[in-house]
Amino acid sequence: MGQSVAVILIIIFLVFLFIPMAFLTNNQQQVGEIKQSLNLSAKALIKAIEVDSENANGFSQGYNRGRQQEVVVNKEDLLREFYDILYRNYYIDGGFQDTKQRLVLKILVVNDRFYLAKEDDQWSHPYFFLLEDTGLNVYLDIRDDIVYYYDDYGNMTYASLQSFGISKEEKNQRIINRINQVVAMETKTEFKDGLEIMIQNSQNVEGDYRRRFQNFNVLEGITFFVIYRGDTGLEINNQMYEYKNYNVVGYTLRSKV
């Protein structure tokens, strides 16, 4: 009798152990395939750069300084091309709509600002990278250590980052924090505490730190990335287990400066 009970307990244990493992293994494979497709689709950023001669020349030169020479990304074209590439990866098995509905946020980072689009694909107003504790609204830029602000007459004035007592590492961290502040705010209804995107601060050269971060990097150039929500619940024997399951995939057009 005792042996029979032991066998039954072992079988129950194995069921509870291997069913979740089989599910998670299958889920991991599916997520890997989706990430690969999203990564390819994110390269739509290349086609969304507007190709007028001044803008294209500025990009090829490594983003020449000057507002009239800013690189312009057509955000509507970006989403259209992104979805077109994604659809071509999924149109046979019908997974496109499911994947599209699981895209929590689409984010475009350009120089001194970023934009985001939620499930309705409507782009937000620009969120600027600001240094606000100087008595001025000082605009930070991912490209270099040049900042700008507007004087009392509304004129754009350039200055060095160091003139405000800010190191490059601190500037980078402020940019990272600003992106994560908005992402967390926009995903609190999706996830209890909101999401935090792991973005590498290139000024931190510690080995373990560098290995933890995403392959794309918003601090190295114009970047488009998306947040994909996977399955967040697993039911076993009428018991529901909830867990976070999201992936961040993107592409960076790296600057020469």
C-alpha positions as CSV (number, residue, x, y, z in Angstrom):
1,M,0.0,0.0,0.0
2,G,2.8,2.4,1.0
3,Q,4.6,1.7,-2.3
4,S,1.4,2.5,-4.3
5,V,1.0,5.8,-2.5
6,A,4.7,6.6,-3.1
7,V,4.3,5.9,-6.8
8,I,1.2,8.0,-7.0
9,L,3.0,10.9,-5.3
10,I,5.9,10.6,-7.7
11,I,3.6,10.6,-10.7
12,I,1.8,13.7,-9.4
13,F,5.2,15.4,-8.7
14,L,6.4,14.6,-12.3
15,V,3.1,16.0,-13.8
16,F,3.5,19.3,-11.9
17,L,7.2,19.4,-12.9
18,F,7.2,18.5,-16.5
19,I,3.9,20.0,-17.8
20,P,5.1,23.6,-16.9
21,M,8.6,22.8,-18.2
22,A,7.1,21.5,-21.5
23,F,4.9,24.6,-21.7
24,L,7.7,27.0,-21.0
25,T,10.1,25.3,-23.4
26,N,7.5,25.5,-26.2
27,N,6.7,29.1,-25.2
28,Q,10.4,30.0,-25.3
29,Q,10.7,28.6,-28.8
30,Q,7.7,30.6,-30.0
31,V,9.0,33.8,-28.4
32,G,12.4,33.3,-30.0
33,E,10.7,33.1,-33.4
34,I,8.6,36.1,-32.7
35,K,11.6,38.1,-31.5
36,Q,13.5,37.2,-34.7
37,S,10.6,38.5,-36.8
38,L,10.2,41.7,-34.7
39,N,13.9,42.3,-34.9
40,L,13.8,42.1,-38.7
41,S,10.7,44.3,-38.8
42,A,12.3,46.9,-36.6
43,K,14.9,47.6,-39.4
44,A,12.0,49.3,-41.1
45,L,13.6,52.4,-39.5
46,I,16.1,52.5,-42.4
47,K,13.3,53.1,-44.9
48,A,11.6,55.7,-42.7
49,I,14.4,58.2,-42.9
50,E,13.2,61.0,-45.2
51,V,15.5,61.1,-48.3
52,D,15.5,64.8,-49.2
53,S,19.1,65.8,-49.9
54,E,19.7,67.9,-46.9
55,N,18.4,65.4,-44.4
56,A,20.1,62.4,-46.1
57,N,23.4,64.3,-46.3
58,G,23.2,65.2,-42.6
59,F,22.7,61.5,-41.8
60,S,25.5,60.3,-43.9
61,Q,27.8,62.9,-42.4
62,G,27.0,61.6,-38.9
63,Y,24.2,64.0,-38.0
64,N,25.6,67.4,-38.7
65,R,24.7,69.9,-35.9
66,G,22.0,72.4,-36.7
67,R,18.2,72.2,-36.4
68,Q,17.8,72.7,-40.1
69,Q,19.9,69.6,-40.7
70,E,18.2,67.3,-38.2
71,V,17.5,63.8,-39.4
72,V,13.8,63.4,-40.0
73,V,12.0,60.0,-39.4
74,N,8.6,59.7,-41.0
75,K,6.8,58.0,-38.1
76,E,3.7,57.0,-40.1
77,D,5.9,55.4,-42.8
78,L,7.9,53.7,-40.0
79,L,4.9,51.9,-38.6
80,R,3.5,51.1,-42.0
81,E,6.8,49.5,-43.1
82,F,7.2,47.8,-39.8
83,Y,3.8,46.1,-40.0
84,D,4.3,45.3,-43.7
85,I,7.5,43.3,-42.9
86,L,5.9,41.7,-39.9
87,Y,2.9,40.7,-42.0
88,R,5.1,39.0,-44.6
89,N,6.5,36.9,-41.9
90,Y,3.2,35.8,-40.5
91,Y,0.5,35.9,-43.3
92,I,0.6,32.1,-43.9
93,D,-0.2,30.9,-40.3
94,G,-2.4,33.9,-39.4
95,G,-0.2,35.0,-36.5
96,F,0.2,38.6,-37.6
97,Q,-2.9,40.0,-35.8
98,D,-2.1,38.1,-32.6
99,T,1.4,39.5,-32.6
100,K,0.3,43.0,-33.4
101,Q,-2.2,43.0,-30.5
102,R,0.5,42.0,-28.1
103,L,2.7,45.0,-29.0
104,V,2.3,47.1,-25.8
105,L,4.4,50.0,-27.0
106,K,6.4,51.2,-30.1
107,I,9.1,53.7,-29.3
108,L,11.1,55.9,-31.5
109,V,14.2,57.7,-30.1
110,V,15.6,60.6,-32.1
111,N,18.4,62.8,-30.8
112,D,16.9,65.0,-28.0
113,R,13.5,63.3,-27.8
114,F,11.4,60.2,-28.1
115,Y,7.9,59.3,-29.2
116,L,5.7,56.3,-28.3
117,A,2.7,54.7,-29.9
118,K,0.4,52.3,-28.0
119,E,-2.0,49.7,-29.4
120,D,-4.0,52.3,-31.3
121,D,-0.8,53.2,-33.3
122,Q,-1.2,56.9,-32.6
123,W,2.1,58.6,-32.0
124,S,2.4,60.7,-28.8
125,H,3.7,64.2,-28.5
126,P,7.5,64.3,-28.2
127,Y,9.1,63.6,-24.8
128,F,12.3,65.6,-24.5
129,F,15.4,64.7,-22.6
130,L,15.6,67.7,-20.2
131,L,18.0,68.9,-17.6
132,E,15.5,70.8,-15.4
133,D,17.4,71.5,-12.2
134,T,19.5,74.4,-13.5
135,G,16.9,77.2,-13.6
136,L,16.5,76.5,-17.4
137,N,15.0,73.8,-19.5
138,V,18.2,72.4,-20.9
139,Y,17.8,69.9,-23.8
140,L,20.1,66.9,-23.8
141,D,21.1,65.0,-26.9
142,I,22.1,61.4,-27.4
143,R,24.6,62.3,-30.1
144,D,27.2,64.3,-28.2
145,D,27.9,66.6,-25.2
146,I,26.3,69.7,-26.8
147,V,23.1,70.8,-25.1
148,Y,20.8,73.7,-26.0
149,Y,18.3,76.0,-24.3
150,Y,16.2,79.0,-25.2
151,D,17.2,82.4,-24.0
152,D,14.9,85.2,-22.9
153,Y,14.3,86.2,-26.5
154,G,13.4,82.7,-27.6
155,N,16.7,82.1,-29.4
156,M,18.2,78.6,-29.4
157,T,21.6,78.7,-27.6
158,Y,24.1,75.9,-27.6
159,A,26.4,75.1,-24.7
160,S,28.6,72.3,-23.5
161,L,27.3,69.7,-21.1
162,Q,30.2,70.4,-18.7
163,S,29.2,74.0,-18.3
164,F,26.2,72.7,-16.3
165,G,28.4,70.4,-14.2
166,I,27.0,67.2,-15.7
167,S,29.2,64.3,-16.8
168,K,28.5,62.2,-19.9
169,E,27.7,59.2,-17.7
170,E,25.1,61.2,-15.8
171,K,23.7,62.6,-19.0
172,N,23.2,59.1,-20.3
173,Q,21.6,58.0,-17.1
174,R,19.2,60.8,-17.2
175,I,18.2,59.9,-20.7
176,I,17.7,56.2,-19.7
177,N,15.7,57.3,-16.6
178,R,13.5,59.5,-18.7
179,I,12.6,56.8,-21.1
180,N,11.9,54.3,-18.3
181,Q,9.8,56.9,-16.4
182,V,7.4,57.3,-19.3
183,V,7.4,53.5,-20.2
184,A,6.6,52.6,-16.6
185,M,3.8,55.2,-16.5
186,E,2.3,53.9,-19.8
187,T,2.5,50.3,-18.8
188,K,1.1,50.4,-15.2
189,T,-2.3,49.1,-16.3
190,E,-0.5,46.3,-18.1
191,F,1.9,45.4,-15.3
192,K,1.6,46.3,-11.7
193,D,4.7,48.4,-11.3
194,G,5.2,49.3,-14.9
195,L,8.1,48.1,-17.1
196,E,11.7,49.1,-16.9
197,I,13.8,48.8,-20.1
198,M,17.3,47.7,-19.6
199,I,19.4,50.2,-21.5
200,Q,23.2,50.2,-21.4
201,N,25.0,53.3,-20.2
202,S,28.0,53.1,-22.5
203,Q,30.1,55.0,-19.9
204,N,29.9,52.2,-17.5
205,V,32.5,49.7,-18.6
206,E,32.1,47.1,-15.9
207,G,31.9,43.6,-17.5
208,D,28.9,42.1,-15.7
209,Y,26.9,45.3,-16.2
210,R,27.6,45.4,-20.0
211,R,26.4,41.8,-20.5
212,R,23.0,42.4,-19.1
213,F,21.6,44.8,-21.7
214,Q,19.7,44.9,-25.0
215,N,21.6,44.6,-28.3
216,F,20.2,47.9,-29.5
217,N,21.1,51.1,-27.7
218,V,19.2,54.3,-27.7
219,L,22.3,56.2,-26.6
220,E,24.2,55.3,-29.8
221,G,21.8,56.6,-32.5
222,I,18.3,56.8,-33.8
223,T,16.5,53.8,-32.4
224,F,13.1,52.1,-32.9
225,F,12.1,49.4,-30.5
226,V,8.9,47.6,-29.4
227,I,7.7,45.9,-26.3
228,Y,6.0,42.6,-26.9
229,R,3.7,41.0,-24.3
230,G,3.8,37.2,-24.2
231,D,1.4,34.9,-22.4
232,T,1.2,35.9,-18.7
233,G,-0.8,33.1,-17.2
234,L,-0.4,29.3,-17.0
235,E,-3.3,27.1,-15.7
236,I,-2.4,23.7,-14.2
237,N,-5.1,21.6,-12.5
238,N,-7.5,24.6,-12.3
239,Q,-4.8,26.7,-10.6
240,M,-3.8,29.9,-12.5
241,Y,-0.1,31.0,-12.2
242,E,0.5,34.6,-13.2
243,Y,3.9,35.8,-14.4
244,K,5.5,38.7,-16.3
245,N,6.4,37.8,-19.8
246,Y,7.5,40.6,-22.1
247,N,10.3,41.1,-24.6
248,V,12.0,44.2,-25.9
249,V,13.3,44.1,-29.5
250,G,14.7,47.0,-31.6
251,Y,17.2,48.4,-34.0
252,T,19.6,51.3,-33.8
253,L,21.0,53.4,-36.7
254,R,24.3,54.2,-35.1
255,S,25.8,57.7,-35.4
256,K,29.4,58.4,-36.4
257,V,29.7,61.0,-33.6
